[in-house]
Amino acid sequence: MKLIYEKGGTGRRTFQLPACDVPQRPLAELCPGLIRERPAELPEVAEVEAVRHFTALSRRNSSVDNNFYPLGSCTMKYNPKINEKIAAREGFAGVHPYVEFFRAQGTMKLLYRLERYLAEICGMHSFTLAPLAGAHGEFVGMRMARAYHESRGDRERVEVLIPDAAHGTNPASAALAGFQTVPVKSGADGLIDLNDLRAKCGARTAAIMLTNPNTLGLFETEIATIADIVHDAGGLLYYDGANLNAIAGVCRPGDMGFDLMHLNLHKTFATPHGGGGPGAGPVGVCEKLDPFLPAPRLAPSDLAMPEIELVWKNDYPQSIGRVATFYGNIGVCVKAYCYLRTLGADGLREMAENAVLAANYLRVKLRDKFAVPFDRPCMHEFVATPTAEMLARGVHTLDLAKGLIDAGIHPPTIYFPLIVPEALMIEPTETETLETLDEFVAVMNRLADTAAPEELHRAPITTPVGRLDQTAAARRPKLTA
Ligand SMILES: Cc1ncc(COP(=O)(O)O)c(C=O)c1O
């Protein structure tokens, strides 16, 4: 497909400006030093060419709007479009960050209520909505853990424990916040090896970062013991809330013993995740960590002005300070608020239950033809792999993923978590119909039975770009046309 710069012809326009009806001033007078020596090389296309160009590009997109998208851990679920519409309303989308308090009370109230809802859902004391993604939330959480230990003169706590099944952002965030990371092994059951945890947890432990259910989709049943081990050693429990969609409305991280956490609003609470954004990674804390939350914070007003109920306050001497421009990604927060108001407490629980039901349905249906390394009831996602027989025939996880693309299905997350070779990490989500799940099983089974693995090795053949040489793409990337 041609670039838009390669289309069109000199002088073609998609619009005409009316004749100038005000006196003209020399440009050099208006912006000295900024005048172009030659005109910008912009595409010169007719409206119909521009429309067709961008429509064609949009059709090449793979998204939840046109594909089943069972991307484990990255949760691409269909989200209500009404939320997009509401977030795009001028009152939310157009509010200037420096607007006077009294003009933005509606938006501020919505954010304040969302903080309270999230605290209630997670069993935390308070929340900040400022962080702009899950990984950003982790970094903010780690900085707060550090500030907490330092405030107690506890400067020897320089290690953060991280299970070997953890998402890669966990060690990255802890390291960025100045900690050394210490891996904790998973046992044969896919859960944390308690003996390894006991051996590694001690006076140098600042925190453990844990997602529950873990990235294998398994609930850490010994979470209370884990909490005791870490707390007894003086460490904090950090909850990576990326998988909260499995337990929302059913149980709460705070009740499991977690001290601080982040949420991926863009996974659990509407807004499709992917391509790096837009996202929001609110951070919640128990009471003892509240003073360290980022500032400015939303707080009830003490001004003698009845029209102002909420204000931004900066007066938090122990705060780790500002972590985002203004107050985070408000559009994503508005969508999460709408989602919560629509679902209510019962709906939220049903959402999690349906996500778990769909994952277990696929787990059981797929185990006829695939290996399921931890084959017991899972939460919202599970890991399958090709069988030894398929591998011997030359059918690997990568081939299955590429074959799915030709069948019009986005592949699951592959080769993650790292502790399972050839992992296919499947998360169907609560929003898919039974027919879609059955169709996925049928396609997977067809790929598993393929008599011609060499055809699969050439997949995908229906996409604008075919199978890439992944080594060359990494080692010798071609970054220009
Ligand atoms: C378990 C887990 N933790 C953390 C993250 C990081 O979140 P984000 O991509 O919003 O930075 C993800 C992302 O998918 C995740 O699956």
The ligand as an ORCA input file, in Angstrom:
! r2SCAN-3c Opt
* xyz 0 1
  C       0.316     -8.848     35.242
  C       0.623     -7.504     34.620
  N       1.247     -6.574     35.365
  C       1.538     -5.363     34.867
  C       1.219     -4.995     33.571
  C       1.635     -3.654     33.078
  O       0.553     -2.837     32.721
  P       0.671     -1.710     31.599
  O       0.786     -2.418     30.277
  O      -0.578     -0.913     31.723
  O       1.891     -0.884     31.894
  C       0.558     -5.925     32.763
  C       0.213     -5.562     31.375
  O      -0.427     -6.181     30.611
  C       0.244     -7.208     33.292
  O      -0.380     -8.138     32.562
*
